[in-house]
């Protein structure tokens, strides 16, 4: 599988972000601690790696995040249903 960057926005807005910096907002919450971010201006998508550094979001990382999210919410719903019995 090829790693390709996702969310390449306008080059002019990208130059503006290069000068002033990106303005990221949370685009998707994977778990309580892992989130995907999107720049509001150039649409660049990033996610936090294991060290907390923002890295570019690739199709491989999107697949990993989708799987992780499914596992997380399955466990979270199982915990909530078992807590109802106590």
Backbone as a chain_set.jsonl record, in Angstrom:
{"seq": "XXXXXXXXXXXXXXXXXXXXXXXXXXXXXXXXXXXXXXXXXXXXXXXXXXXXXXXXXXXXXXXXXXXXXXXXXXXXXXXXXXXXXX", "coords": {"N": [[0.835, -1.167, 0.0], [0.567, 2.181, -0.876], [1.852, 5.074, 0.696], [0.204, 7.978, 0.895], [-0.214, 11.48, 1.102], [-3.046, 13.005, 2.623], [-5.604, 15.391, 2.049], [-4.673, 17.818, 0.689], [-4.618, 21.169, 0.345], [-5.298, 24.458, -1.035], [-2.579, 26.045, -2.715], [-1.91, 28.72, -2.285], [-3.183, 29.327, 0.124], [-1.804, 27.473, 1.571], [0.743, 28.57, 1.544], [0.277, 30.8, 3.09], [-0.255, 29.553, 5.508], [2.259, 28.486, 5.92], [3.711, 30.73, 6.544], [2.333, 31.989, 8.703], [1.555, 29.875, 10.267], [-0.283, 26.85, 10.949], [-3.805, 26.509, 11.589], [-5.218, 24.404, 13.427], [-8.068, 22.298, 13.874], [-10.038, 19.925, 15.679], [-10.933, 17.242, 13.768], [-11.819, 14.659, 13.879], [-12.486, 12.381, 16.463], [-10.674, 9.768, 17.633], [-9.996, 8.053, 19.858], [-10.179, 8.616, 23.418], [-7.778, 9.883, 23.754], [-6.507, 10.096, 21.285], [-6.633, 11.945, 18.349], [-7.731, 13.273, 15.167], [-6.692, 15.98, 13.197], [-7.53, 18.936, 11.305], [-6.383, 21.537, 9.246], [-7.815, 24.708, 9.244], [-7.51, 26.455, 7.144], [-5.822, 25.52, 4.933], [-6.602, 22.904, 4.688], [-4.987, 20.768, 5.431], [-4.361, 17.589, 6.767], [-3.645, 16.053, 9.836], [-2.366, 13.848, 12.399], [-1.814, 12.849, 15.794], [1.201, 11.284, 16.777], [2.755, 8.479, 18.536], [4.466, 9.822, 20.23], [3.3, 12.227, 20.622], [3.724, 14.153, 18.74], [2.68, 15.995, 15.859], [1.87, 14.406, 12.881], [1.765, 13.916, 9.329], [-1.282, 12.864, 7.877], [-1.793, 9.798, 6.456], [-3.062, 7.407, 4.029], [-2.668, 4.89, 5.093], [-2.484, 5.42, 7.852], [-5.052, 6.344, 8.285], [-6.554, 4.018, 7.913], [-5.573, 2.502, 10.084], [-6.426, 4.137, 12.211], [-9.215, 3.95, 11.868], [-9.678, 1.243, 12.481], [-8.724, 1.172, 15.124], [-10.521, 2.946, 16.317], [-12.94, 1.546, 16.043], [-12.451, -0.689, 17.7], [-12.043, 0.629, 20.142], [-14.568, 1.892, 20.668], [-16.187, -0.36, 20.775], [-15.219, -1.689, 23.054], [-15.709, 0.32, 24.924], [-18.512, 0.517, 24.905], [-19.129, -2.019, 25.84], [-18.099, -1.9, 28.425], [-19.784, 0.042, 29.543], [-22.267, -1.226, 29.431], [-21.847, -3.371, 31.158], [-21.488, -2.013, 33.514], [-23.996, -1.19, 34.192], [-25.19, -3.257, 35.541], [-24.263, -3.2, 38.118]], "CA": [[0.0, 0.0, 0.0], [1.341, 3.414, -0.954], [1.523, 6.122, 1.655], [0.019, 9.248, 0.211], [-0.802, 12.487, 1.981], [-4.468, 13.281, 2.461], [-6.022, 16.743, 2.397], [-3.822, 18.879, 0.174], [-5.468, 22.311, 0.037], [-4.811, 25.467, -1.959], [-1.168, 26.395, -2.523], [-1.84, 30.076, -1.74], [-3.506, 29.213, 1.545], [-0.703, 26.716, 2.158], [1.838, 29.517, 1.76], [-0.137, 31.605, 4.236], [-0.042, 28.712, 6.692], [3.701, 28.334, 6.115], [4.205, 31.962, 7.158], [1.667, 32.273, 9.972], [1.312, 28.643, 11.016], [-1.584, 26.228, 10.728], [-4.829, 26.656, 12.619], [-5.838, 23.084, 13.44], [-9.222, 21.993, 14.72], [-10.263, 18.484, 15.735], [-11.882, 16.818, 12.747], [-12.387, 13.368, 14.269], [-11.938, 11.848, 17.705], [-10.496, 8.33, 17.495], [-10.199, 7.584, 21.229], [-10.147, 9.76, 24.326], [-6.465, 10.515, 23.693], [-6.028, 10.203, 19.903], [-7.54, 12.736, 17.527], [-7.269, 13.729, 13.866], [-6.851, 17.425, 13.096], [-7.532, 19.517, 9.971], [-6.131, 22.977, 9.222], [-9.008, 25.408, 8.783], [-7.226, 27.247, 5.953], [-5.283, 24.766, 3.797], [-7.195, 21.57, 4.751], [-3.981, 19.744, 5.706], [-4.819, 16.7, 7.826], [-2.575, 15.472, 10.637], [-2.776, 13.157, 13.619], [-0.733, 12.77, 16.767], [1.852, 9.978, 16.836], [2.901, 7.966, 19.902], [5.226, 10.788, 21.017], [2.534, 13.455, 20.75], [4.053, 15.05, 17.636], [1.725, 15.933, 14.764], [2.418, 13.849, 11.649], [0.824, 13.985, 8.222], [-2.218, 11.751, 7.836], [-1.711, 9.024, 5.217], [-4.15, 6.433, 3.911], [-2.359, 3.806, 6.025], [-2.851, 5.867, 9.199], [-6.514, 6.416, 8.333], [-6.998, 2.641, 8.131], [-5.231, 2.148, 11.464], [-7.316, 4.895, 13.092], [-10.564, 3.386, 11.762], [-9.688, -0.006, 13.244], [-8.57, 1.526, 16.536], [-11.773, 3.563, 16.755], [-13.94, 0.485, 16.171], [-12.11, -1.457, 18.897], [-12.247, 1.485, 21.313], [-15.986, 2.075, 20.961], [-16.745, -1.657, 21.149], [-14.863, -1.905, 24.46], [-16.373, 1.338, 25.734], [-19.926, 0.151, 25.044], [-19.175, -3.221, 26.673], [-17.893, -1.462, 29.814], [-20.972, 0.753, 30.002], [-23.362, -2.175, 29.642], [-21.556, -4.167, 32.353], [-21.606, -1.126, 34.673], [-25.414, -1.056, 34.515], [-25.59, -4.348, 36.421], [-23.767, -2.975, 39.487]], "C": [[0.889, 1.242, 0.0], [0.888, 4.376, 0.128], [1.383, 7.415, 0.873], [-0.635, 10.227, 1.163], [-2.258, 12.742, 1.626], [-4.706, 14.755, 2.785], [-5.061, 17.824, 1.954], [-4.721, 20.022, -0.284], [-4.832, 23.231, -0.981], [-3.365, 25.828, -1.657], [-1.018, 27.798, -1.939], [-2.144, 30.05, -0.243], [-2.424, 28.436, 2.272], [0.49, 27.607, 2.434], [1.523, 30.413, 2.95], [0.077, 30.825, 5.531], [1.445, 28.533, 6.967], [4.28, 29.56, 6.813], [3.633, 32.142, 8.564], [1.461, 31.041, 10.846], [-0.102, 28.136, 10.768], [-2.52, 26.515, 11.895], [-5.656, 25.369, 12.615], [-7.071, 23.056, 14.323], [-9.432, 20.484, 14.65], [-11.308, 18.119, 14.688], [-12.542, 15.491, 13.102], [-11.697, 12.875, 15.527], [-11.89, 10.326, 17.585], [-10.739, 7.652, 18.841], [-10.218, 8.822, 22.112], [-8.842, 10.542, 24.195], [-5.959, 10.754, 22.277], [-7.081, 10.921, 19.075], [-6.901, 13.022, 16.173], [-7.604, 15.212, 13.77], [-6.818, 17.854, 11.635], [-7.281, 21.008, 10.099], [-7.353, 23.661, 8.614], [-8.777, 26.147, 7.47], [-6.816, 26.396, 4.756], [-5.776, 23.327, 3.745], [-6.174, 20.449, 4.93], [-4.458, 18.917, 6.889], [-3.626, 16.061, 8.511], [-3.192, 14.686, 11.786], [-1.563, 13.087, 14.532], [-0.143, 11.365, 16.741], [2.028, 9.567, 18.294], [3.659, 8.928, 20.806], [4.485, 12.105, 21.209], [2.833, 14.478, 19.669], [3.001, 14.898, 16.535], [2.431, 15.434, 13.509], [1.333, 13.861, 10.589], [-0.009, 12.708, 8.146], [-2.134, 11.075, 6.473], [-2.869, 8.034, 5.182], [-3.929, 5.251, 4.847], [-2.77, 4.181, 7.453], [-4.363, 5.983, 9.354], [-7.092, 5.031, 8.593], [-6.76, 2.198, 9.57], [-6.175, 2.843, 12.433], [-8.746, 4.355, 13.051], [-10.691, 2.103, 12.575], [-9.615, 0.27, 14.74], [-9.858, 2.116, 17.094], [-12.859, 2.513, 16.963], [-13.7, -0.338, 17.433], [-12.42, -0.651, 20.154], [-13.729, 1.604, 21.666], [-16.672, 0.762, 21.313], [-16.46, -1.941, 22.623], [-15.594, -0.924, 25.375], [-17.847, 0.987, 25.945], [-20.08, -1.092, 25.913], [-19.009, -2.856, 28.144], [-19.136, -0.78, 30.369], [-22.126, -0.203, 30.266], [-23.11, -3.047, 30.868], [-21.671, -3.317, 33.618], [-23.064, -0.959, 35.095], [-25.881, -2.13, 35.491], [-25.176, -4.117, 37.865], [-24.551, -1.937, 40.213]], "O": [[1.839, 1.34, 0.776], [-0.3, 4.479, 0.435], [2.341, 7.887, 0.261], [-1.509, 9.852, 1.944], [-2.642, 12.695, 0.457], [-4.079, 15.302, 3.692], [-4.668, 18.667, 2.761], [-5.508, 19.849, -1.214], [-3.927, 22.827, -1.711], [-2.965, 25.909, -0.496], [-0.087, 28.044, -1.172], [-1.444, 30.675, 0.554], [-2.148, 28.694, 3.444], [1.179, 27.432, 3.439], [2.415, 30.745, 3.732], [0.536, 31.38, 6.529], [1.851, 28.438, 8.125], [5.231, 29.444, 7.586], [4.374, 32.417, 9.507], [1.217, 31.168, 12.046], [-0.999, 28.904, 10.42], [-2.087, 26.731, 13.027], [-6.654, 25.256, 11.903], [-7.121, 23.696, 15.374], [-9.048, 19.843, 13.672], [-12.431, 18.623, 14.717], [-13.669, 15.217, 12.69], [-10.474, 12.943, 15.644], [-12.925, 9.673, 17.452], [-11.594, 6.773, 18.949], [-10.268, 9.946, 21.614], [-8.804, 11.735, 24.494], [-5.046, 11.559, 22.092], [-8.258, 10.562, 19.09], [-5.677, 13.016, 16.044], [-8.669, 15.647, 14.209], [-6.158, 17.217, 10.814], [-7.878, 21.676, 10.944], [-7.86, 23.228, 7.58], [-9.733, 26.439, 6.752], [-7.394, 26.53, 3.677], [-5.399, 22.591, 2.833], [-6.466, 19.297, 4.612], [-4.908, 19.465, 7.895], [-2.704, 15.582, 7.85], [-4.373, 14.834, 12.102], [-0.426, 13.247, 14.089], [-0.874, 10.376, 16.689], [1.508, 10.23, 19.192], [3.515, 8.863, 22.027], [4.987, 13.003, 21.884], [2.255, 15.565, 19.675], [2.492, 13.8, 16.306], [3.467, 15.972, 13.119], [0.142, 13.821, 10.897], [0.508, 11.607, 8.331], [-2.379, 11.711, 5.448], [-3.569, 7.845, 6.177], [-4.892, 4.668, 5.344], [-3.336, 3.361, 8.176], [-4.896, 5.746, 10.438], [-8.011, 4.881, 9.397], [-7.631, 1.595, 10.197], [-6.672, 2.22, 13.372], [-9.418, 4.306, 14.082], [-11.685, 1.897, 13.273], [-10.353, -0.325, 15.527], [-10.24, 1.814, 18.225], [-13.611, 2.574, 17.936], [-14.645, -0.651, 18.157], [-12.987, -1.175, 21.113], [-14.107, 1.436, 22.826], [-17.641, 0.761, 22.072], [-17.346, -2.379, 23.357], [-16.04, -1.289, 26.463], [-18.37, 1.145, 27.049], [-21.06, -1.211, 26.649], [-19.68, -3.418, 29.01], [-19.504, -0.994, 31.524], [-22.883, -0.014, 31.218], [-24.059, -3.428, 31.554], [-21.929, -3.858, 34.693], [-23.334, -0.617, 36.246], [-26.869, -1.931, 36.198], [-25.696, -4.784, 38.76], [-24.256, -1.637, 41.37]]}, "num_chains": 1, "name": "protein.A"}
